[in-house]
Amino acid sequence: MSGTPPGTSALRILVVDDDPNIRLTLSMCLEGDGHDVVACGSIDEALTETSRRVFDLVFLDIRLGVQNGLDFIPQLLSQSPWARVVVITAFASIETAIRAMKQGAADYLPKPFTPIQVQTVTQRVAERRMLEWKIQSLQAVLGSDPEADLPTTDADMQRAIAMARNVADSKATVLIQGEIGGGKGRLARAIHAWSARRDGPLAIVSCDTPAAEQLEAELFGVVGRLEDETATRPIESPGRASFAEGGTLVLEEIGKAPPSLGAKILHLVRDKEYERQNDFKLRRADVRIVATSSFPLQNAVDEKRMRAELQLALEVVKIELPPLRSRPGDIPMLARRYLAFFGQENHRPIAGFTPDAMHALKQHAWPGNVRELRNVIERAVLLCNDDHIGLKDLPPNLLAVDQACAIGDLVPLETIERMHTQSVLSAAGTIRSAAAILGVHENTLARWVRRNATTAQASNGEMEASLSPNCSDDQSPS
């Protein structure tokens, strides 16, 4: 990226005006503020200058002898694409301003103008250029992932990351526990990347499925026979445990794995051995196990959905990730990172957030955690037509903000009930577990989740799969 280097407010400015007095006055005003100015009196001279060097700002007069400066804006921008063109004219009109903007002008300055007006326009461009430099620099660091370096200012989150780094080079099994959308998968990938002694591949298996045979085949592989018109041939399909040999195997949502596979998963985790489907050959697995769960595994043990031995085997090293709502200091920083990333990705260099929009982001409970914040900012970038993201660019559920409250606060009972129910759902992980804690029937809680889908969808959407088939809306709670 060319242009003015970062760390300075000085701009490279081109002044194009056929009036020598305007060129002199404008140049002196700009140079007095420390800018590097080149002045010329015709379009031909301007095009020669833009072919030689890159400019940040062009002050362009409309009437240049017999030529109309507006006609040459696209050509100037093609040679100096990072420049902002400010049209200056003594013949100001709404029609001229509209045409200038359509041609690619960034601003409009009618003559006669004052030094203060010139400084205001120039400062606006300088701030925009600095923002673009920051976006470019941040994009170079982040690559295709704005969370690649696990950014945080929260002490609990920093301790969790430090623990992950400390154990990354060991063979110990790691369990990462945290709410849905809180970054468990990202930390699991980071542990693999930090494991210098293990140069094998990374394999990820989602255990959140009721199809035990399908999960078993995906995890351990399968041996079978293929029959065609001429013969019957044996076939063998390796699973993820085999693929991850010498590397890391991530078991996502291990607490939701079918109970019938508990013994086989335990054998893999504890003894690093497994058998493929339809085969009795015992195989060794040189894999490092990292498991994730959106709820405490003790809940699954209490409900007889997980063996206690498997819980112990998985929790050799247990890392708990705090939810986003408990680390409010990270919200502005992450929001700005996402803004830089999605602005660059969609070619929309948006300057930032309005105070009202940032306040809404800070006050939201973020039931979907970092994943929800990422989605909100991406949506806002696509909808924003201004220099700053405002309230109109945020989804409706962020505008009806629940202030932090506690028992005894002067708030409606419904607010306390909703916040407590959402908190229990996030911690429990399943409708059944949350219903037991709240002392209500599963059907009642399932209907509550569906009624509150707008605000609770981010945190509870994945829980819908855990509803039993007979848990329908037309049943009344017992």
N, C-alpha and C positions, 0 to 999 in steps of 0.2 A: 504494500500500500504506500503510495507516494503522497507528498504534500508536507505540510508543516509537521515537524517532529513533535512527539508528545512531551509534556512537561513545560510547555510554554504557551502563552496566549497570543503570541505574535502570529500574524497571518501573512500569506503571500497574496497580494491583492492586485488585480488588474482594473484600471480605470479606463473606460472607453467613452470619450465625449469629444465632439468636434469643436467645442468652445474651450480655447486655451485657458481662459480665466477659471472655468469650472475645474479643468484638469489640475491647475496649479493649486487652487484652494482646497480641493478634495485631497490631493496628494499631501499637502502640508498638514492637514488635519489628521490624516491617517498615520503619516510618518511620525507626527508628534506623539502618537500613542504607541509607537514602537513597531509598527507594521512595515513590511517590505513591499513597496509600491512601485508598479510599472504603469505609466500613463501613455495612452496613444489616442490618435484622433480619428481613426477609421477602422472599419471592420477588417480590411486587409492586414493592417498592422496588428490588430488584435489576434487574428488567426495565426500570424507569424509568431507572435509571442507565446500563444498557447501550444504551438507545435514545438517550442524550445523548452518549456518548463511547465510544471504543474502549479495551478493556482487554487487557492482555497475559496476566494471570493472575487466576483466580477461585478463592478458597478457599470451598468450598460445603459447609455442614453438611447432613447428610441429613435429620435430624428438625427441621423448622421449624414448630412447633405441630402442626397437623393435616395439614400438607403434607409431602410427601416430596421432598426436593431433587433426587433422581435423575430424577424425572419432568420436571424443567424444564431439564435439561442441554441437550437439543437446541434448545430455544427460546433459551436464553442464547447458545449458539454461533451460532445463526442471526443474532443481532443483533451479536455480537462474534466473528466467525469465526476471527480470529487468536489468540483467547484459549486458554490452557491451563487446564482445570478440574481442581483438586485437591480431591477429596472428603475431608471431615473428619468423623469420627463417633466417638462413645463406644461404639457397638455394632458393632464390627468383626467381620466374618466373611468366609470365602472366597466365599460366595454373593453377599454385598453387593459385594465387590470386583469380582467377575466382571460383575455387573449394571452397576456404575458404568462399567467399561471399555467394555461394549457400548453404553452410552448416549453415550459420547464423552469420558469423563473421561481425563485423561492420567496421573494419579497418585492415590495413596490414602494418607491420613495418619490413623492411629488416635489418638484421644484417650486419655490425656493425651500431648501431644507437647512436646518441648523446643525451646528457641530454636535449637539446633544443627540439629535435624531440619527446622525451618522454613527456616533459611538454606540447607540442602542442597537442598531442593526448589526454593526460589526461584532459587538459583544455576543449577540445571539448566535451568530455564525461561529464565533470562536468556541462557545460552549458546545455547540453541535459537533464541531470538528473534534474537540477533546473527547466527547462521548463516543464518536466513531472510532477513535484511536483505542479507547478503552475496550470497546467491543471487539475490535480486531485482536488486541493483545490477549483478552480473556478467551476468545475463541481459539487462539493458538495454543493456549495452555489446556483448555478443556477438550479440544478435539470435538468428538461427536457426543460427549457426555458432560453436561454441566455439573454433575455430582461426582465426577471421576475421582476427585481428591478428597471426598467425604468431608465437605466443608462444615464447620460448626464452631460456635463460640460458647456452647453449653458445656459445663464442667462434667456432667454425667455422661453426655455423649462422647466427650473427649476421653473419659476413662474407659468407656466401652471400646472405642477405637484403639486405644493404647493396649488394652488387654488382648484384642484381636491380633495386633502386631506382635505382641510378646509370644503368643502361642502359634503363630503362623508357621514357623519352621519345625514345630514338633509333630509327632504322629497322633497326638491326642484328638479324640472326637470332640467336636464343638457344637453346642446347641445355641442358636441365636433366637431369642424370644422377643417379640414386640408386636405391636398392633399392625393390622393390615395397612400396607402402604408406607410403613415406617422405615424401609431401607434394609430389610433383612437380606434380601437377595443380593443387593449391592455389596453389603459387607461380606457375604459369603464369597462373592467373586474377588473381593479385595484380599481375603485370606488366601485364596488360591494364588493370586498374583504375588503376594508377599512370601509365598512358600518357596524360597530359593532352592531348597534341597529336593523339591519335587517338580520335575520338568515335564511331567505327563499332562494329558489333556484334562479339561474340566467337563464334567457331565452333570446335567441337572435333571432330576426326576420329580414330578409333582405327585405326591402321595394322596392328594385330595380327590379320591375317586372311589366309588363303591364297587367297581369292577376289579375284583381281586385277581382273577386270572390275567387280565390285561396288564395290570401293574406288575405282576410277577414276571410276565414275559418281557416287559420293558426293562425291568430292573435286572433280572438274572439271565435272560435269554431263553431260547426254546430249542429243543431238538425234536424233529418229526420226520415224516416221510412224504415224498412227493410222487404221486402216481400219474403217469401219462399213458399213452396208447401202447408204448413199447416196453416200459419197465417201471419199477418202483425204486426211487433213489432216496437215500437219506439226505436230509437237509439240516443245517444247524445255523441258528441265528443268534449271534452274541448280544448280550444286553448292555445296559449302561455301566454296570460294574466292570465288565470286561473292557469296554471302551475307555474307561477312566484309569486304566492300569498305569501306575506310576504317578497319577495325578490326584484330582479331588473329585469326590462324588457328593453332590448336594442333594439332600432329601428334603424337598420343600413340603411344608405342612405335614410333618411326620405324625403329628397327633391325630390326623384324619385318615391315616392308612387303615385299610380293612383289617379288623382284628385277626382274621384267619391267617394273615401273613406275618403276624407278630413274631412267631418262633423263627421264621426264615430271616426276617430283618434283623432280629437279635443276633442270630448266628453270623450274619455279615458284619454287623457293627462290632460285636465283641470279639469274634474269632477270626474275622476277615476270610471267611469261607462261605461258599454257596454252591447250590446245585441248579442246573438249568431245568426248565420244565421238561418232563418226560425223560429225564436222564438222572442216573444215580451217581454219576461221577462227581466226586468232591473236588472243587476247584478253589485255588487260593486267589485272593484279591488284594493286590498291593495298592490299596486306595486309602486316601485320607477322607474321613466322613465328616461332613458339615451338615447339620440338620437345622431346619427353621420351624418355628411354630408361632402362630398368632395368639396363643393362649397357653397357660401353664399346663405342662404335661400331667401334673398331678390330677387335673380335672378328668383327663382321659383314663387314668388309672382308677380313679374313684368310680367312674361309670363303667368299668370293666371293658373299656375299649382298647386298653393298652396294658401290656404286662409291666409289672413293677420293675422287673429285671431290665427291660428295654429302656425304661425311663432312666434308671441308674447308669446304664451303658451310654446313653446319649448325653447325660449331663456331667460328663467328666470336666468339661469347661463350659460354663453357662454364661452367656453374654446377654444382658437385657438392654434393649434399645428404648430410650424414653420416647414417648409420643411427642409430636410436634407442639401440641398445646402446652406441654410442660417446659418447653424451651423457646419462649416467645422471642428471645433475642436473635434466633436464627431466621425468623420469618422475613424481615426486610432483606437480609443478606441473600437468602435463597431466592426470594422474589426478584431481586436485581440480577442475579445470575441467570435465572430462567429468562428474564426479559432480554438480557444481552444475547443469550443463546438463540431464542426463538426469533428475536429481531433480526439477527444475522441470517438465520436459516430462511426466513421469509422475506429478506431484503427490506426490512422495515426498521430503520434506526430510530426507535422511540426513546425519548430522553429520560423518561422515568415515570413516576406515579404522582398523581395529585395527592395533596394531604388527606383528603377524604377517602380516596381509594386505599392508600396505605393504612389509614386507621381501620378501615373495614377488614383488610387482610390481617392486621394485628389482633383484632377482636374476635375473629372467627374461631370456632372450636376445632376445626380441621379434623373431623372424624376419620377422613381418609388420609390424614397425615401428609407426608412429603409428596406422595403420588397425586393426591388431590390438589395440592398447591401447584404442582407442575402443570396439571391439566388446566387449572384456572388461568394461569399466566399464558399458556399457549393460546387458549381461547381468546383472552383479552388482546393479545398481540394481533391476532387475525381480525378482530372486530374494531380495533382502535383506528380512528382516522385523524387523530391529533398528535401533537408532540408528546403528550403525557397520557398514560392510561388513567381513566376516570371511573367514577362509579357506574356510569352507563355501560362500561365495557366488562363489568364483573357480572357473574351469574346472579339471579335473583335471590338465591338462598344466602348469599353473603351480605345482602343489604338488610336483611332482618336479623341483626346480630344479637346473640344472647350474651349479655354481659356476664362476667364471672360472678357467681353468686353462691351462697351457702345457706344452710338451714338457719332460719331466723331473719334472713334478709327480706325486705319488703317487696317481694316479687310474687307473681301468681303461682299457685301451687302447680299448675301445669308446667311451668318453666323448670321448677325443681325436679318434677317427675320425669320430664323429658331428658334432662341432662343426666340424671342418675341412671335411667334406663339405658341410654347410649353408652355411658361409662361401663356399666355391667356387661352389656353386649360385647363391647370391645375387649374387655378383660377375659370374659368367659370363653369366647370363641365360637360357641354354638348356641342355637336357640334352646336346646334342651338344658344345657348347663346354666344359661342365664335365667331361664324360667325357674329352675330349682332354687337359685340364689334369691330371686325376686319373690318367690312364693306364689307364682301364678301358673296357670296351665300353659303348656306349649302352644296350643291353638290361639290363646289370648295374645301371647307375645308375638306370634307369627303375624296375626292381624295388625298389631301395633306397628311392626316393622313395615308392613305393606302400606299402611296409612301414612306413615312418616317417610315414605320412600324418597321424597325430594331432599330432605335434610339428612337422612340417615343412610342414603344409598351407598355413599363412599365407604362407610365402615361396615355396613351390614350386607352389602350386595353379595359378597362371597358366602354369607351364612345361609342364604336362601337354599343352597344346595344341601344343607344339612337337615332341612325340614323333612319329617317322615311323610310318606305318601298319603297317609290318612289325615294329614294336618291341613285341611282345606278351610276356606273362608266360611263355608256354610255350616260348619259345625260350631256349636256353642260350647264354651268352656265348662268342664265338669266342676 
